Amino acid sequence: MMDSIQTNRLTLRAPLASDAAMIAEGLSDFAVTKWLAQVPFPYDQSLADSWLARPENRWPELAMIVHNGQAIGCVDTKGGSIGYWLTRSAWGQGFMTEAASAMRDHYFKSTTEPFLKSGFFKDNAASQGVLTKLGFTPTGETQLFNLAQNKTLPHQNMGLTRTDWEASQ
C-alpha cells in the first residue's frame, strides 16, 4: 500500500501527532470551522490531539494536505463520503480541488464502491465549486446540524457514481 499520494503541487499523507498544532490553529478560525458539520468551536490543541488518536482517523481514508512541506488541511473518504477543509491562508489557490480530486480518484481505484457522497451547507459557495468541479451532482436537500454554529442549516447532498467517474477519466 502506498504511503502518500502526489499531485502537481501537493502531497497527501497519513496524519501525524505533530499535525495537531496546525489542525488546532486551522480549526480555531471560525471562518473555516463554520462550514464543518461535526467540528466544535472554539477548537483547541486538546481536541486536535484526541481527534488524531481516534482509530478511524488513519491513512488512506484520511489524509493531511501538505504544500511545500507544510500541512494546510485535511481530506477524507471515511464512510464513503468525501469531506475536507483548508486553513484560510490556503484558500483560493485551487488546493482543495487538487487534493479532493486525488482522494476521489484514489477512492474509486482502491475500492469497488459504486458511489461517493458529499455535500455542503447551502451558503458555502467554495465547497459547492469544488464538488461541482469533481463531477458531483445534487442528490437531495436536507437539514443538518452544524456543531460550530450550534444550529440546523440547509444542506445540499451531492454524489458521484463510479460510472460517471469512469466516464470522466
MINU-919499 format. One line per 8 residues: for each residue x, y, z of C-alpha. Coordinates in Angstrom, 3 decimals. Example, Ala and Ser with C-alpha at 12.3 -4.5 7.8 and 13.67 -1.06 7.14 Angstrom:
12.300:-4.500:7.800 ~ 13.670:-1.060:7.140
This chain:
0.000:0.000:0.000 ~ 1.318:3.430:-0.872 ~ 2.056:5.814:1.968 ~ 1.266:9.060:0.171 ~ -0.346:10.496:-2.940 ~ 1.496:13.102:-5.013 ~ -0.288:15.708:-7.116 ~ 1.241:18.566:-9.103
1.661:20.769:-6.017 ~ 0.617:18.680:-3.041 ~ 1.391:15.588:-1.016 ~ -1.452:13.737:0.669 ~ -0.085:11.695:3.553 ~ -1.004:9.997:6.795 ~ -1.818:12.279:9.715 ~ 0.918:12.573:12.336
0.732:13.515:16.006 ~ 2.847:16.537:15.076 ~ -0.022:17.808:12.866 ~ -2.107:18.620:15.965 ~ -0.820:22.200:16.289 ~ -1.685:23.016:12.651 ~ -5.093:21.368:12.991 ~ -5.835:23.311:16.174
-4.724:26.566:14.572 ~ -6.680:25.955:11.353 ~ -9.877:24.927:13.115 ~ -9.696:27.728:15.681 ~ -10.641:30.028:12.776 ~ -14.442:30.275:12.736 ~ -14.368:31.097:9.010 ~ -13.104:27.521:8.494
-15.000:25.697:11.238 ~ -18.424:27.168:10.492 ~ -18.713:25.032:7.341 ~ -17.861:21.709:9.051 ~ -20.843:19.842:10.477 ~ -19.117:17.900:13.254 ~ -16.359:20.264:14.405 ~ -16.909:22.296:17.583
-15.945:25.921:18.020 ~ -13.827:27.069:19.691 ~ -11.269:24.392:18.786 ~ -8.000:23.794:20.611 ~ -4.906:21.580:20.800 ~ -6.522:19.016:23.129 ~ -9.358:18.481:20.631 ~ -6.825:18.023:17.820
-4.797:15.552:19.889 ~ -7.851:13.439:20.743 ~ -9.121:13.585:17.140 ~ -5.772:12.343:15.815 ~ -5.804:9.493:18.358 ~ -9.083:8.064:17.034 ~ -8.519:4.740:15.248 ~ -10.783:5.715:12.335
-8.595:8.721:11.502 ~ -5.956:6.791:9.605 ~ -4.407:6.708:6.158 ~ -5.592:6.107:3.496 ~ -9.170:7.122:4.389 ~ -7.842:10.325:5.966 ~ -5.002:12.401:4.540 ~ -3.246:15.569:5.527
-2.811:18.008:2.650 ~ 0.804:19.209:2.502 ~ 2.140:22.069:0.357 ~ 5.841:22.999:0.374 ~ 6.380:20.833:3.455 ~ 3.569:22.469:5.476 ~ 0.266:20.768:6.323 ~ -2.539:23.086:5.165
-5.643:20.973:5.661 ~ -7.261:17.597:5.568 ~ -9.309:15.425:3.195 ~ -11.006:12.113:3.910 ~ -13.247:9.483:2.347 ~ -14.369:7.810:5.564 ~ -17.724:6.079:5.328 ~ -17.955:6.551:1.573
-18.226:10.317:1.905 ~ -15.567:12.853:0.954 ~ -15.003:15.693:3.385 ~ -12.317:18.350:3.595 ~ -11.046:21.636:4.972 ~ -8.151:24.023:4.408 ~ -6.554:26.691:6.554 ~ -7.778:30.108:5.482
-4.320:31.137:4.177 ~ -4.575:28.308:1.603 ~ -7.978:29.328:0.228 ~ -8.486:30.449:-3.353 ~ -5.445:28.712:-4.849 ~ -7.084:25.541:-6.181 ~ -5.501:23.350:-3.496 ~ -8.748:21.743:-2.396
-9.852:20.872:-5.910 ~ -6.435:19.290:-6.483 ~ -6.410:17.377:-3.181 ~ -10.040:16.234:-3.299 ~ -9.655:15.148:-6.905 ~ -6.706:12.943:-5.936 ~ -8.632:11.455:-2.998 ~ -11.703:10.854:-5.179
-9.545:9.019:-7.722 ~ -7.802:7.005:-5.001 ~ -11.177:6.055:-3.513 ~ -12.539:4.689:-6.790 ~ -9.244:2.981:-7.737 ~ -8.836:1.269:-4.358 ~ -12.434:0.213:-3.641 ~ -15.266:-1.429:-5.548
-17.817:1.028:-4.142 ~ -20.328:2.277:-6.723 ~ -20.861:5.727:-5.188 ~ -19.069:8.506:-3.324 ~ -21.174:11.046:-1.471 ~ -20.547:14.502:-0.090 ~ -22.397:17.738:0.499 ~ -22.153:21.337:1.570
-24.036:23.842:3.646 ~ -26.059:25.975:1.228 ~ -24.118:29.211:1.764 ~ -20.719:27.566:1.205 ~ -20.101:28.508:-2.435 ~ -16.439:27.426:-2.298 ~ -17.317:23.850:-1.347 ~ -20.079:23.790:-3.938
-17.494:24.800:-6.547 ~ -15.053:22.076:-5.520 ~ -17.679:19.336:-5.648 ~ -19.039:20.537:-8.985 ~ -15.518:20.542:-10.485 ~ -15.072:16.973:-9.203 ~ -18.190:15.817:-11.059 ~ -20.584:15.557:-8.105
-24.251:16.233:-8.763 ~ -27.115:17.093:-6.386 ~ -28.891:14.142:-4.758 ~ -31.259:15.997:-2.453 ~ -31.512:18.615:0.231 ~ -31.596:18.042:3.972 ~ -31.317:19.962:7.197 ~ -28.069:19.170:9.025
-26.965:20.201:12.498 ~ -23.787:22.301:12.493 ~ -21.884:21.948:15.760 ~ -19.736:25.102:15.394 ~ -22.779:27.264:14.654 ~ -24.964:25.314:17.111 ~ -27.907:25.261:14.728 ~ -29.512:23.266:11.957
-28.797:24.568:8.467 ~ -29.890:23.757:4.901 ~ -27.507:21.211:3.389 ~ -27.123:20.175:-0.253 ~ -26.331:16.461:-0.606 ~ -24.113:15.559:-3.547 ~ -22.977:12.312:-5.119 ~ -20.711:10.835:-7.760
-21.235:7.397:-9.264 ~ -18.375:5.140:-10.248 ~ -19.857:5.071:-13.766 ~ -19.729:8.879:-14.044 ~ -16.220:8.971:-12.574 ~ -15.002:6.322:-15.045 ~ -16.573:8.236:-17.960 ~ -14.665:11.362:-16.922
-11.246:9.650:-16.816
